[in-house]
Amino acid sequence: MDEVLLRSLTPSVLGILVRRGADFAAAEDAVQDALVEAVRVWPAEPPRDPKGWLITVAWRRFLDATRADTARRRREDLVDEQPVPESAPGVDDTLQLYFLCAHPSLTPSSAVALTLRAVGGLTTRQIAQAYLVPEATMGQRISRAKRTVSEVRFDQPGDVATVLRVLYLVFNEGYSGDVDLSAEAIRLTRQLAASIDHPEVSGLLALMLLTHARRAARTAPDGSLVPLAEQDRSRWNTESIAEGVEILQAALARDRLGEFQAQAAIAALHADAATAEETDWVQIVEWYDELARLTDNPVVRLNRAVAVGEADGARSGLAALATLDASLPRYTAVAAYLHERDGDLATAARLYAEAAHHAPNLAERDHLTRQAARLNAGRPDR
Amino acid sequence: MAKYLLLKHYRGAPAAVNDVPMDQWAPDEITAHVQYMRDFADRLEETGEFVDGQALAPDGMFVRYDGEGRPPITDGPFAETKDLIAGWMVIDVDSHERAVELAGELSAAPGAGGRPIHEWLELRPFLTEPPTITE
């Protein structure tokens, strides 16, 4: 049984239950139950109409769960009165679910968890494993999130930007446990792109595809990080790159630039270079200038300093860096790199060691320590 | 079964035998060290003795309550003299001897020159739940 295919039916089934009058929280629970039941039953008895099967089972679960409820009568009346809107276009429901799960009243971690469950069809256990928290904690986070959005009307238009931020967060977490969050983020963004025509949705999808394409080359067999310049580019996924570039070009042609399109453009320029030396750094600097105009994120200017260092020489890079706040994350690592390019190996080694001390994760710490060790080992004055 | 916490220190433990800062090692020696640590954790997962392992950033601060309606008081970054934990591993083993044996193995991780670091690790038993049968 294709579990991804099964999960892709989640938002439209949930949307139908809500349209039939079920409240979002109860409907979401019922759909989860139906998904679990499908995983159990389908391998032996595959249904002819998977979506119809899910709707029937989820609706029955919803009625069972609310049977004791005083509202039962009212709910059953609702079913009798209303024509069952199963022919309602599924895409609208899906889009509304994205908006609801990324509602601005939710904290980022709640929005991420709710999106993965209600739109992605993942179980609480899978989400908990992926984020390394106990299942009970994740269960609480999800039910609180559902309570928070319980008063939100399902047909209110939402803000695409909030949805994109949630999907970006999911993608950036990478993966742990048995769920590949990056692949899941791509699936959900692709599904969103099918529901709404928006150049930034395309921009984010392109950015994800172009970044994901490098995944196999990004870590060595021993788990250590491989920097972009040293990656074996023959291991980049050309299919993913081609798709990303095509989506990006179509988005850029519409002349409504946004930050995800600009980031994707930079990723595409890296993808275009057969070797690190062939990278078009001048164009990359121009895209960073665009990006800096679109967002006040200081990390953009830090990355721009690296690009300037490549395009105009390490001295220019260091000059660009000097205008930035030294407390920015990875500032010291960038300074170390630019000093090395400038030939000041002693300063570079000292800064790499300092950057390792402040590294936000073990992979980066090991990488930066190794850089310091490499320079120290090569210095005659040790 | 009994749970033990293995604590690794940035500062505060007695000095290791092979005490050389990591950025002074050869790059290959760093790779070998990282591999040893990964293999160690993998092996404990296979034997069913691994519970958890996490690394901590060296930055941090002290925080305390400062009374009703007031924000908590913070004190940091840590003074250079403070005992500073770098990370931990929780193991669930059959005996104290086994816990000591594993801590010894972890301390043998290779360092500068490819020789064992002989790092001092802190080994702490968990307090347990009261037993069901007390007679």
Contacts between the chains, C-beta under 8 A, distances in Angstrom:
chain1	res1	chain2	res2	distance
A	222	B	31	6.3
A	222	B	34	6.9
A	222	B	35	5.7
A	222	B	38	7.8
A	223	B	34	7.4
A	223	B	38	6.6
A	224	B	31	7.0
A	224	B	34	7.0
A	349	B	23	7.1
A	352	B	23	7.1
A	353	B	21	7.7
A	353	B	23	4.1
A	356	B	22	7.9
A	356	B	23	7.0
A	357	B	58	6.1
A	358	B	57	7.7
A	358	B	59	7.1
A	360	B	57	7.5
A	362	B	55	5.5
A	366	B	30	6.8
A	366	B	34	5.6
A	369	B	22	5.0
A	369	B	23	5.6
A	369	B	30	6.0
A	370	B	27	5.1
A	370	B	30	5.1
A	370	B	31	7.4
A	372	B	23	3.7
A	373	B	22	7.0
A	373	B	23	5.3
A	373	B	24	7.1
A	373	B	25	5.3
A	373	B	26	6.5
A	373	B	27	4.9
A	373	B	29	7.7
A	373	B	30	5.7
A	374	B	27	4.9
A	376	B	23	6.0
A	376	B	24	5.8
A	377	B	26	5.3
A	377	B	27	6.5
A	382	B	24	7.7
